Amino acid sequence: MMPRFGFIHDKLEIKFLILYILTRAVEPLDFPTLTDLTLCDEGVDYFQYVEALAELVKTDHLQQTEGDRYTITEKGIKNGAICESSLPYSVRMHADHELSLLNARLRRNAQVKSTRIPRPDSGFTVRLSLDDDFENIMTLDLLAPNEAQAQRLEDNFRRHPEKIYNAIMKAVLDNYQEMGRSTEKETN
């Protein structure tokens, strides 16, 4: 067996790392994402990681939700807080960096939503919504005559929600200003 380099070498340390990660994740994580974050140290053995994860679920430190996502329980938070200082500083810093990137992406995905609703006659209603950190700032329903166009509307909105929001605001405000000016001219 080849020696592993890194700071984490046994299953108990892997458990501490999993608890550390899930305590700081803004939402439950799926298996591939949690795996990527946990394998941040070269010393982590994949098979020990899988065993550690299963044991944490079995001992009620973690809960596996529908859709195979993992979330930390109160027991996991409490025990993880006690043990997190035993994780090497460099591993915690690396995990924190990766988590900050992931959490930003997860928050962003939670703020930009799209759904496709089949219409009884034909086509789809594509509902696009944009939230800030506190509430919904825009919801827009559009008719798409076919699934390809519905998909294109959703994809474009997910890639450029702020540009689309700003363009809509500009169009609505510009139209109101022009309408107000023409009404004023007609009355004078």
N, C-alpha and C positions, 0 to 999 in steps of 0.2 A: 504494500500500500504506500502510495506517495504521500509525503508529508504535506499538510495544508498550511498555507501561509495566511496570516490574518490574525485577528484578535479573538474571534469567537470560535470555540473548539468543542463545546459539549452541548447537549440538548437543553440543559437548564439555561445556559446563556442565550440560546436561540429563543427559548420561551420568553425570557426577559426582553429580547429585541422585538419579538412579535407584539408583546403587550405595549412596549414603548411606542411602536409604530401605530397600533390601532387606537391608542389613547389620543394621538395627535391627528389622526385622519378625520376630515370633516364629515365623512359619510362612510357607511360600510364598504369594505373593499372586496372585490372578487378575488378568486384564487390567483390568477396570473399577476395581478397588480401587487397583491400582498407578497407573492413569491419574489417578484422583481425587487421590491423594497427590502425584503429580508435577506436576499442574497447580495446585499451591498458590501458584505465583508467576505473576503476570499476564504476565510476559515469556516464559513457556514457550509455544512454538508446538506445537499438537497434531501436525502433520504431521512436524515435526522430532523430536518425542518418539517417534513410531512408528518412524521411521528409526533413532533412537538405540537404542531397545529392540532392534530387529532386529539391529543391528550388535553390541550387547553379547552377544547370544546367539551370533552368528556367531563372535565372537572369544573365546568361552568364558569371558567374565566372568559371564555368567548362564546358567542352564540352564532350559529350558522343560520342565516335567514333564507327565505325563499329566494330563488335566483342564485343560490350558492355564494352569498356574500357573507363576510365575517364582520362582526361588530363586537366590541368589548363590553363586558357586563360590569356592574358595580363592583363585584368581587375582583374582576380583572383589573379595574382601575385602581382599587385599593392596594392589591398585592403588587401590581406593576409599579406604583409610586414608591413602595418600600424598596424595590429591587433595582430601579432604574439607575441609581448611582453606581451600581456595580458594572454597568456597561462601560467599556472603554470610551473615553471622551471623543476620540476620532470617529468611532462608529456612530455615536450619538450625533455628532456634527454632520456626518455624511447622510445619515437618515433624516435629520432635520432639513437639510438642503433639498433632498429628493422629495420629502413630504411637502415642503413649501411650494415646489413646482407642481406637484400633483394636486394639492389643495386649491391652488389658484385655478387650475384647469377644471377641477370638479365644481368649484363655485361658479365659474363661467358657464359650464354646461347646465347648471341648475338655473341660471338666469336666462338662458336662451332656449326656448321650447318651440317645438313644431309638432302638430298632429295632423293626420290626414283622415278625413271623415267621408266615407262614400255617400254620394247623394242618391236619392231614390230614382231620379230620372236618368241621370248619367253624370259622369265626372266625379270630382271630389271637392269638398271644401277643405282648404288648407288653412289651418289656424296657426298663426305665428304670434308668439308673445315674447316680450322682453321685460325682464324685471331688473330693478336695482337691488341694493342690499336690503331694502325695506319693503318694497311693494311692486306691483305691476305698473310699468310705465307705458306699455303699449300692447294691445292685442288687435290683430288684423286678420280678418277672414277673407280669403280670396277663392274664387272659383277657378279650378283647373279642369280643363275638358278631358284630360287623360292622366294616367298614372305617371308617365314620363315627365309631363310638365309639373305635376304635383311634386315629384321627387326633386326636380330642378329648383322649384320655389323653396322647398325645405333646405336643400343643400346651400343655395345662395344665401338664404337668411342665416343659417348657422355659421357660415364663413364671414359674413359682413353685417351683423345686426346693427351696429352703430351707424354705419354708412347709410343703411336703408332707413333707419329711424330718422337720421338727420335729413335725408332727402325728402321723406314724407313731411316732416315738420316744415322744411323750407317751402315745399310746394303748397302746403295748407296755408302757411302764413303769407306767402307771396300772393296767393289767390285772394285772401281776405284783404290785403292792402290794396291790390289793384281794383277789387270790387268797390272798396270804400272810396277810392279816388274817382272812379268813373261815376259813382252815385253823386259825389259832391259836385262834379263838373256838370252833370245833367240838371241838378237843382239850381245852379248859378246862372 
